Every structure is written in structure tokens, then in C-alpha cells.
Amino acid sequence: MKYFLFLFVLLFQLNSFSAEKLIHKISKGKHHKGGKIELFVKERTEDSFVATIAYQIKKKFYVPISDSKLMGNVDQPLPLVFSTKEGYIQLETEKSMKVNKATLKFIARESVGRYYDTYKIEILPDNKKWKAMLWYHPSISSVGWLKTELTLLNIPVLGAYRVKSNLVK
């Protein structure tokens, strides 16, 4: 009975979790003047979900790269347990975890603004095209990530390029 109650609560959370996009504002950087990141659940199954990071970087006028190279999506399949705090607690205990198409690493617990005890994790995808640092807090809806550092590893002319973002809504 406890198992079914847990499963019901988890599925209920997942329905609300998948319905909402988180909007992040990209902070100004060396070669960009800002931008936007949307974080949302693209699809879900019984045991996993795909978190999508859709980014649009506004470059500074002198950067000789087409706008199309500075926008796109990265998708990361994650086990369903990462739709709740329990997945991050498990990652903290294990320190590192191999998931579908990536390795997750627990980095630290940090306070970010008014959010106490966030889980800072790193995602290292197998394709090595990008990597991300994410700060998870259970009070944040959707994927729960209130802050990100996305590093795109193959930008023409620039090479590896990092953008930082913070939750706006």
C-alpha cells in the first residue's frame, strides 16, 4: 500500500513538474550581452524524463558568429528519481552516477540567495558537446534548477564558451 501511495504522489508531482517551463536570464559575459534559457520536461516515461535546456544567447556586435550558432536545445535523459529531492540525496551519497547518455556528479551543497542548501551538480554528457553545472532546490517547480552554468564546447571561433543564468520566473 505504501508503494502505491508513493507512486501516486510521485506521478502527481510529475504531472505538475512537466507542465511548467522555468525561465532563466543569461548574465552578461565576455562576448555576449545576455539572453534567455528555458528549462522544461520534454517527455517522460514510467522510469525517466528528458530535461531540455533551450538557450538563446545575444552576442555582442563584434562577434563574427551567426545567431543560429548561439541558439538551440540540449536534451538530457534523467532517471525519474531526479524529479524529486531523493534523487539528489542519492547522488550526494554516491558522489557520481552514470545515467543514460551522461555522468552526473555531486559537487556541493550551497546557499544561493534566499535558497538554503541547494544541490550543486554537474552533468557531463557522453557526446562531449556541452556540460552543465546546475543548482537544484526542491521548492522550485518544474525541473527545480534555479541557477545554471552551461558550457558549449564547440562554438566556432570561440571554442568552449560558458553562459550563466538565474531563475526569473
C-alpha positions, 0 to 999 in steps of 0.5 A: 500500500505504501508503494502505491501511495508513493507512486501516486504522489510521485506521478502527481508531482510529475504531472505538475513538474512537466507542465511548467517551463522555468525561465532563466536570464543569461548574465552578461559575459565576455562576448555576449550581452545576455539572453534567455534559457528555458528549462522544461520536461520534454517527455517522460516515461514510467522510469525517466524524463528528458530535461531540455535546456533551450538557450538563446544567447545575444552576442555582442556586435563584434562577434563574427558568429551567426545567431543560429550558432548561439541558439538551440536545445540540449536534451538530457535523459534523467532517471525519474528519481531526479524529479524529486529531492531523493534523487539528489540525496542519492547522488550526494551519497554516491558522489557520481552516477552514470545515467543514460547518455551522461555522468552526473556528479555531486559537487556541493551543497550551497546557499544561493540567495534566499535558497538554503542548501541547494544541490550543486551538480554537474552533468557531463554528457557522453557526446562531449558537446556541452556540460552543465553545472546546475543548482537544484532546490526542491521548492522550485517547480518544474525541473527545480534548477534555479541557477545554471552554468552551461558550457558549449564546447564547440562554438566556432571561433570561440571554442568552449564558451560558458553562459550563466543564468538565474531563475526569473520566473 
